[in-house]
């Protein structure tokens, strides 16, 4: 089923993207600009089951609930962001619980609408960028070619090509393996120096939340590909997660009012330790 | 057992059997895997023997120490699929082996799964920081 010129889709942003609300917001605005109305859906209530994959009972229950909610929403396309969600939908969810929708990754959708997007990228974004590319997921969805193609439409921006690839489908997959993520970051920084890039562009959220800390003490910039499209379109945003993660004092950077809104205990136990973590390098 | 759980278990078992039957244990997937060189436990592994052990895991067997280590090392790089001379979805084969050694089907886990017991609470805490109340009501 081909998506119509003006479409109404669910944007399934996953769960850990809750750290990056501005990306969810920007994606909906970019999609709207190319004729796609997107209803965001994510968080634990729309889990693909992968956080509980070692338990078939829990994982299957989560997955079935999510497919059923998308079926009930009645939209014929679910646009994915997270590669774990995307692959789980293809491999383990839709084959078990019948899905009344098609799944398409956000990069595929925007690549298919590149000619509608191109004239909207009016603003110069002077940058020499290296795209943070993994081996994995590209075999399923060509993110390592579609994202550079989209970025290549931005005036003033130069995408620097390099064959270096990080193992895994995103950084959260390699983070638990001793030394692997740190080596990947060292390789990435060395590659940036080799090709003369001052900007590292992340494709995926789990890579972004770790890589932003590489800015500390280095004359580099780490942004997500969506941020760069937004800059070229003149859409304002703030990468608050990066601000907090790189602040000397995340508490001060966030402010007492927002900490209180989150809940003091939740901030202390769930948020602050992550923000204060040293860069993995 | 719920229908969804039965369905997932049957799906994993069916595809495990299918892929174990089709795999020739030639080891081409192992040779291109970027995690082999990064996994000290695989230092003595030979591609054919490791993949024979992976086939055994997929057939409800105990596997070998090296095969369990290889399944546990899988981070879904996907290089294996392009390398497979049988044109199998080797990444899915390894995903199934990985799920099985983690105890997904109820067996005793042979590999520890990284698990954040506060994942859901953490996601919601960050959502309260980056999304408005109205957005959370609509998006979560």
Boltz contact constraints between the chains, C-beta under 6 A:
constraints:
  - contact:
      token1: [A, 15]
      token2: [B, 123]
      max_distance: 6.0
  - contact:
      token1: [A, 18]
      token2: [B, 123]
      max_distance: 6.0
  - contact:
      token1: [A, 18]
      token2: [B, 126]
      max_distance: 6.0
  - contact:
      token1: [A, 18]
      token2: [B, 127]
      max_distance: 6.0
  - contact:
      token1: [A, 19]
      token2: [B, 126]
      max_distance: 6.0
  - contact:
      token1: [A, 21]
      token2: [B, 130]
      max_distance: 6.0
  - contact:
      token1: [A, 21]
      token2: [B, 131]
      max_distance: 6.0
  - contact:
      token1: [A, 40]
      token2: [B, 139]
      max_distance: 6.0
  - contact:
      token1: [A, 43]
      token2: [B, 123]
      max_distance: 6.0
  - contact:
      token1: [A, 43]
      token2: [B, 140]
      max_distance: 6.0
  - contact:
      token1: [A, 44]
      token2: [B, 120]
      max_distance: 6.0
  - contact:
      token1: [A, 44]
      token2: [B, 123]
      max_distance: 6.0
  - contact:
      token1: [A, 45]
      token2: [B, 140]
      max_distance: 6.0
  - contact:
      token1: [A, 51]
      token2: [B, 119]
      max_distance: 6.0
  - contact:
      token1: [A, 54]
      token2: [B, 102]
      max_distance: 6.0
  - contact:
      token1: [A, 54]
      token2: [B, 103]
      max_distance: 6.0
  - contact:
      token1: [A, 54]
      token2: [B, 104]
      max_distance: 6.0
  - contact:
      token1: [A, 54]
      token2: [B, 113]
      max_distance: 6.0
  - contact:
      token1: [A, 56]
      token2: [B, 5]
      max_distance: 6.0
  - contact:
      token1: [A, 56]
      token2: [B, 8]
      max_distance: 6.0
  - contact:
      token1: [A, 56]
      token2: [B, 9]
      max_distance: 6.0
  - contact:
      token1: [A, 56]
      token2: [B, 104]
      max_distance: 6.0
  - contact:
      token1: [A, 56]
      token2: [B, 105]
      max_distance: 6.0
  - contact:
      token1: [A, 57]
      token2: [B, 5]
      max_distance: 6.0
  - contact:
      token1: [A, 60]
      token2: [B, 4]
      max_distance: 6.0
  - contact:
      token1: [A, 60]
      token2: [B, 5]
      max_distance: 6.0
  - contact:
      token1: [A, 60]
      token2: [B, 8]
      max_distance: 6.0
  - contact:
      token1: [A, 61]
      token2: [B, 4]
      max_distance: 6.0
  - contact:
      token1: [A, 64]
      token2: [B, 4]
      max_distance: 6.0
  - contact:
      token1: [A, 95]
      token2: [B, 11]
      max_distance: 6.0
  - contact:
      token1: [A, 96]
      token2: [B, 7]
      max_distance: 6.0
  - contact:
      token1: [A, 96]
      token2: [B, 8]
      max_distance: 6.0
  - contact:
      token1: [A, 96]
      token2: [B, 11]
      max_distance: 6.0
  - contact:
      token1: [A, 135]
      token2: [B, 77]
      max_distance: 6.0
  - contact:
      token1: [A, 135]
      token2: [B, 79]
      max_distance: 6.0
  - contact:
      token1: [A, 136]
      token2: [B, 76]
      max_distance: 6.0
  - contact:
      token1: [A, 136]
      token2: [B, 77]
      max_distance: 6.0
  - contact:
      token1: [A, 136]
      token2: [B, 78]
      max_distance: 6.0
  - contact:
      token1: [A, 139]
      token2: [B, 78]
      max_distance: 6.0
  - contact:
      token1: [A, 139]
      token2: [B, 81]
      max_distance: 6.0
  - contact:
      token1: [A, 167]
      token2: [B, 34]
      max_distance: 6.0
  - contact:
      token1: [A, 167]
      token2: [B, 35]
      max_distance: 6.0
  - contact:
      token1: [A, 167]
      token2: [B, 75]
      max_distance: 6.0
  - contact:
      token1: [A, 167]
      token2: [B, 77]
      max_distance: 6.0
  - contact:
      token1: [A, 168]
      token2: [B, 75]
      max_distance: 6.0
  - contact:
      token1: [A, 168]
      token2: [B, 77]
      max_distance: 6.0
  - contact:
      token1: [A, 169]
      token2: [B, 76]
      max_distance: 6.0
  - contact:
      token1: [A, 173]
      token2: [B, 75]
      max_distance: 6.0
  - contact:
      token1: [A, 173]
      token2: [B, 76]
      max_distance: 6.0
  - contact:
      token1: [A, 174]
      token2: [B, 75]
      max_distance: 6.0
  - contact:
      token1: [A, 176]
      token2: [B, 114]
      max_distance: 6.0
  - contact:
      token1: [A, 180]
      token2: [B, 38]
      max_distance: 6.0
  - contact:
      token1: [A, 262]
      token2: [B, 125]
      max_distance: 6.0
  - contact:
      token1: [A, 262]
      token2: [B, 128]
      max_distance: 6.0
  - contact:
      token1: [A, 262]
      token2: [B, 129]
      max_distance: 6.0
  - contact:
      token1: [A, 266]
      token2: [B, 125]
      max_distance: 6.0
  - contact:
      token1: [A, 270]
      token2: [B, 121]
      max_distance: 6.0
  - contact:
      token1: [A, 270]
      token2: [B, 122]
      max_distance: 6.0
  - contact:
      token1: [A, 270]
      token2: [B, 125]
      max_distance: 6.0
  - contact:
      token1: [A, 271]
      token2: [B, 125]
      max_distance: 6.0
